[in-house]
């Protein structure tokens, strides 16, 4: 392998290198790195400052800019320009439709730069939530930190999977911050190398479901408990159980609150009997967001299902039988909403729905579902559910 070939491909990490002594074709490393980064900087700056532009248009500009820059440096290595540009674009900011595909060209370059393919795989995870927030509101002040976290995530993937990783650091330019510079990040590098919770989603929801069942027992009956007291007990139950079963939960106070917030927003008891529950998934810690694989319309739609029973329950004008019928209506409506707006694994979806199959199965009182697991619904109830579903579909 020539010295030039070994050097120029170091830039594929898309970051900055702590040396200027290396030449990359006709360019020194400092120039090669800084001008390559300028292509992404320009795209991000335009998305931040030009209200009428869009990601697809700016991405074409980024690709053209990057290819032109690489070609200008690799005048004697023209065969590498296309493959290197393509590989670099897996780590540069994109519109969500770039995915790494193994190929002979990619394998050759990976061997040259001594990187594993994981450095370029699943980079969409790093950018996804910054993109969601950017698409929602380009003036959102939280974009400052979100963009920095996304770049740090990309950096850590490169560090973990490339031999020259110790030389890498992220480009700190950030047009979403007051001084155009990344804020200080209090992140754990190991978290970014492994951007998933240590405990399984199914385990978290199974624990929360057991506590949710206890919460529901307070309300399905003749008594009318205090919502604040019941909710405090629900949180204490989840805290006690997850502290024993989830390493992330027990070891990280910030993640502890985020996991609890996510799980309780998905379950329905508090929404049915106490108050509106809203959550913006993009506000959750990036390691926790996969707990709620739902569209932004999920929570408003759930509120439409929950509001009728909550208002009736608070008014206190219903018999136990009437309350149970409204409970079943709300449950079935919520099940439809969850299926329409979320992509939970099938087993997890069943876990989430399970606590609500244990109550009001006869239509008049709390009780277990029958031996077949089926829940009978009266004709009137079916029409009510059907009407609610139609209303939801019309608003999607």
N, C-alpha and C positions, 0 to 999 in steps of 0.2 A: 504494500500500500504506500503510495506517495505521501510525502509530508503535507502537500497541499490538500489531498483528498482527506487525510486524517483531520486536518484543521478545520476546513470549511464546514464540515458536517456537524461540528460542535454546536453551531448555531441552531440546529434542529430543536434543541431544548427550548428555543423561543425566549430565552432569558438573557442575563448579562454574565459575562465571564470575567473573572478577576485577574485578567492579564491583557496586555497590549503588545506583547513581544512576538506573537504568532501572526503569520501572514496567511490570508485566505485568498488564494488565487492572486489577483492584482490588488487586493485590499488588505489593510492591516485589520486585525481582529476587532479593535475598537470601532473602526468605521463600519465593518461588516455587521457587528451587533447593533450599534446605535441606529444605523439607517434602516436595518431590517425591522427593528422595533417601531420605527416611525410609521410604518405601514399600518400597524394595529392602532397606534396612537391616533392617526388621522381618522380612521374609521370610528373609533370610540368618540373622539371629539365631535365629529359630525353628527353622530347619533344623539349626543348630549345637547348640541347647540342648534341643530337645524330641525325645526318641528315638522317640516314637510318631507324629510327624507325617510328612508326605511332600511331595514337590515339587508335585504336582498341586494339593493342597489349599492350600498356601502361595502358589502362583502365582495362584490365583483371588483370594486376599486382596490380593496385590500389585496385580493389575489393578483391583480395586474401589477400593483406596486411591488409586491414581494417578488414576483417572477422577474420583473425588470431589474430589481436591485440585485438578485442572485446572479442573473445573467451578466450584469455589468462587472461582477467580481470574478466569475468563473469563465472567463473568455476562452481558456484552454481546456475547460472541462464541461463543454456544452451538453454532453450526454447526461450529466447529473442535474441540470437545471430543473427539468420537469419533475423527476422523482423527489428531489429535495424540496421543491416548492410544495408538492402534494403532501409530503409528510409533515412539513412545518405547519400546514393549514389545519392539521388535526389538533394542534395545541393553541393556535391563534384563535381569537374570538370569531365565532361563526353564528349562523342563524338556527342551529339545532338539527341540521340535516347532514352532518359530516360524521361518518363512522369509519373506524379503521378496518381495512380489509387486508389480510395477509397476501403478499405477492412476492415474486422473485426479486423485483426491484427493491421493495421494502426490506426484505430479508438481507439483501446485499448491503444496503446502507446501514441497517442495524448492526451488522457484523463490523462494518468499518468504524462506527462510532462507539461500539461496545455498549449498546443499550438493549434492553429487553423490549419486546413489543408492548408490554404493559405501560411503558412511558407514554404511549400514544393511544392506547385503548381507553374507552370510557371517559375521555376527557369531557364529554358532554355533561357528566355529573358535575364537574367543576363550574361550568358556565351556566347551568340550567337556571339556578335561582336568581343569579344576577340578571339574566335575560328576562325572567318572569317579572321581576321588579321594574326593570327598564321599560318593558312593554306596557306595564300598568301605569307608570307615571315617571316620565323622564326628569321630573323635578324633585323626586323623592330624596330627601336628605340622607336616607339610609343607603343610597347607592354608593356613597363614598366608601363605606366599610365593605359593602357587598362586593364591589369590584376588586378591592384589595384582597379579600378572602378568596375570590375566584382565581386570581393570579397566584396567590400563595398555594392554592390547591394544585394548580398546574406545576408550579415549581417543585413541590414535594413529590409529585409523581415522577418528575425527571430525576430528582435527587435519589429517589428510592430505586430507580431502575436503570441508571446510567453510571458507568464507572467514574466519569468526570464530575459526578454530582456535587462533590464538595466545593467545586468552583462556581456553582450556580447561585444566583440570587434573583429575585423578581424585579422587574422594571417598576419603579415606584411612581411613575407619572400617573396622575389620576385627576381628570377634569371634573369629577363630581365632588371633589373636596375643595374647600375655600382657597387653599394654597397650591392646588394642582398636584399635591403629593399625598401618597398613601398615609393614612393614620397609623399609629402604632398598633400592631395586632397582638392581642394576648391569646394566641392560639397554641395548641400543642401540635408540634410537627408530626408526631405519631398519629394524632387524630386525622390529619390531612392525608397521611399515607394510607390510612385505613378508614375511609369515610363512611363507616357503617357502625351501628351499635353492636356491642359484643353479645347482647342477648337478642334472641329471635323475636320478631314481631308477634308471632303467635303466642309466645310465652308472656309477653307484656299484656296482650289483650286477654289472654286466659285469666291472668291474675286480676286485671281490672274488671273482667266480667263477673268474677266471684264476688267482688266488692259491690258492683252495681246491683247484683241480685239482692244483697242485704239492704241496699239503699231503697230499692223498689218496695220491699216488704213494709217499709214504714208508711207508704202512701196508699197501697192497695188494701184497704180495710176500712174500719169504722173510725179510726183515729185520724187526726189531722196534725202531723208533727210540724215542728219548726224547721223550715228549709235550711236555715243557717246551721243549726245543730246537726241535722242529717248530712249536710254536705261536708261539714268538718269531720264527721265520722267516716264518710266515704273516702276522703283524702287520707285520713289516718290509716285506714285499712290498706289502701294502695301503697302508702309509704312503708308500712310494716312488711308487706309481702314482697314488694320489689326490692327492698333493701337486702333481702335474703337471697334473691334469685338473679338480680341483674347487676353485674359489676359496674357498668357505666353509671347506673342509678346510685349505687352506694358510694362510689368513689368521687363523683363530680357533682357538686352542689348545683351548678348551673344546668347541667344536663338533667338532673333530678327534676327540677321544676319544669323543664321543657317537655320531658317525657310525660309527666303527669298532666300538663296542660293539653298535650295532643290527644292522649287517650280519653280524657274526660270530655273533650269537645266532640269526640266521635260517638260516645255513648249518649243515651237520650233521657235518662231519668230526670236530671236537673232541668233539662229543657221542657220536659212534659209537665212537671209539677211546680217548678220554682221560678225560672227566669230565662230570658233569651241567652243563648250561648253563641258567641261569634269568635272566629279565629281566622287570622290571615296566615296561611301556611308559609308564605315567604318570610314571615317574621320569626319563624322557629329556627333554632340552631340547625345548621345544614345536616348534621348527623341524625336529627330527629325527623326531618321532613318526610322521609319515606314511610313513616308511621301513618301518614295521612295522604295516600295517593289519590287525591280527589280534586276535581275542578273547583274553581272559585265559587261557582253557583251552589255548591253542596250545602253550605251552611244557611244561606237564605232559603233554600228549598226545604231544608229540615225544619226551619222555623215555621213555615207555612203548615207543615204537618202537626207541629207541636202546639201552636198557639190555641187552637180550639179547645183541646183538653185542658191546657193550663188555665185558660180563662174560666172554664166551667168549674174546674177544681177549686180555684180561688174563690169563686162565687159561692160555693158550698150548697148549691141548689139541687144536686143530683143524688139519687139513691145509689146504693152500691152497684146495682145492676146497670144503671145508666152510665155510671162512671166507667165500669168495665167495658161497656160497648164502645165508649169514646176512646178508651185506652187501646182496644184492639184496632180501631180505625186509625189511630195515630201510629201504631206499630206497623201496620201494613203499608201505610203511606210512606213511612220512613224507610222501610225495606226497599220500596220501589225507588226512592230517591237515592239511596246508597248504591243500588245497582246501576242507575243511570249515570251518576256523577263520579263514582269511585272505581278504582281497579284493585281492590283488595284480592289477595289470593283466596281461592274458594274456601279453604279451611278457615282462614282468618275471618272472612265474611260470616261464616256460620257461627264462629265464636262470638262475634259482636252481636249477632241477632239472638243468640241463645237465651240470655236472661229474660227476654220479653215473651218467650214461649211458655214460661212457667206460671204466668198469672192470667187470670180471667179467661181461662180456657172454656169454661161453661157459659161465659157471657154474664155471669152474675156474681162470681166471687173468685178470690185467688185460688189457684190450684195448679197441679202439674198437668202437662199435656198427656193425652191418652197413650195407650201402649203403642199405637202405630206411629206416634209422633205427629199426627195430623191435628190441625185446629179447625173446628167447624165454624163457619161464618154464615150468619143469617143473610137472606136475600137483601134486606134493607141495608145491611152493613156493606155488602158487596157493591151496591149502587153508590154508597157514600164514598167508598175507596175509589171506585171508578171515576167519580166526579172530581175527586182531588187529584188523581193522576192526570186526567185530561187537562185540568187547570195548570198543573206543573209543566206538562208537555207544551202547552201553548206559550209558556213564558220562556222556554229554553231557546 
